[in-house]
Amino acid sequence: MTLYKDRTGTIISATLLIEVVIIGLSLTLWWMILRNTPAFRFARPDILFALSIGPLLVLLFLVELWRRRRSLTRYSSPTMIPALVPTLSAGAVFLRFLAFRHGLSFVILALAGPQFGTRVEEVKARGVDVVVALDVSNSMTCEDLRPNRMELSRRALAQLLDKLHGDRIGIVVFAGDAFVQLPITADKSAAKLFLGSIGPNMVPTQGTAIGAAIELAQQSFDREGPSGRAIIVMTDGENHEDDAELAAAGAAEKGIVVHTIGMGTPQGGPIPI
């Protein structure tokens, strides 16, 4: 009656093999789902950590199976085991364990709430109004930044337009004076059209009137607009025309955030004439 011992060893090997195959199939299935199922996700992904219980159960099962086998063979001969424990069936124990172990895994996956696809949901969002004050003085044609400061500023502004979603933008150009190039709008296509027409010498008076640009940008905002308002000043020079700090402080009192972006390198470069 050595069948019992051989069967136990076979069950241990089969358990390990099945566990490896299941893990491999699960990883393959997971890869296929992520690749082919749109927006697949779990409602409660934190519950998936409970799947780590499975390998632990396999280990405990194998240890217990080995312990029972050793106890039976230590105190009785293999030929007497069926007579002493007539209801003992390693195969039945193995099948019950498989049903419990993988049934538990399916329960955990169900509790995690697998979901896929999208749905339309109305969301109330409050946009932000942004006014960009762009320096168009002759010094912006300096080529210390490639291709030049003006072109690089326009490219940066174009990238900003692409990232605005539900927000509005306006453009103020300035040199020794300032004027509105584009009133605040949500039309990004129109903004890009106006952006393409911006160039040096748009303002006859040369200089760098940052304060005037900030004050004009403040006036560009709608009084009934969103609470989020910001001014972005893109310039390459020091302010020599007015008090930019005073203008920025006045904007801050109205809840308007002022950002400055310096265009140029510390070394500078010649200004084309």
Phi, psi and omega in degrees: 000056178271006183298324183298312181297315181296322182291322180296316178297322178295320180295320178299314179295318181295321179298314179296318181295315180297321180298316179295317180296317180298317179297317179297316178295322180296316179295320178295316179297319179298318179296319180292322179295313180297329183281326190245346183258122183290131173054042178289139182198170174245138178292326179232074183296339180295334181291337183298339178297337179293344178295340178293347176293329184304303178301327178293321177296321178299316179298315180296321179297315181294321178296317180293321179297317179293323180294318179295317180299316181294321180295317182293318182284341179284321187256001177205161179278154181303330182287340182265350185299313180299328179285322181285321181231077186294335184269357183286123178223110180298324179297318179295319178299318181297314181294320178296320180295316179301317180297318180291313185298311183279334172297319177298321179297318179294323178297317179297316178297321179294319179294331179291342175071067177297136181221156174207165181086181180232166176216152179275126181224130180282123181235129177275119181235142178252116182282180180238140174264127181235130173245123179262123175261110188251126178288126179239024179290166184300330182295343179287352175272001178299142186256025174290338168250133184271138356286328169196172185298319181296311182296320179295324177295318179294322178295319179296321179293323177296321177294322177298318179300320181293336183265355179277125179231110181079007180254166178241155183220147174227161182230129173243131176251148182208156169216255173282347176218178183222148172209161183280120176272323181216115174298159182303129182211156174263359181276099182291331178295317178295322179298318179293326178295314178293324180298323181293339181269357182282136178199175179294160179069014175291331178252118185300323183278120180278158182141193179219082183270076182294320180300316179297323179294318180294317180295319178293323178297322178299318181291342182283341182286143174284139178294331180264015181284183181294161181291333180275113180225140182213148175241130177246117180260120178247110185212163180244359188231167172285158181273121180240357188259325186204187183266094181291323181296321178295320178295320179293322178295321177296323177294320180297324179296335178268006180081018180260126180272132180248123176247145176238140177235116180276130181251114180143171178249160178301329181282334182069200181181171180291148179260119179300142179250000000 
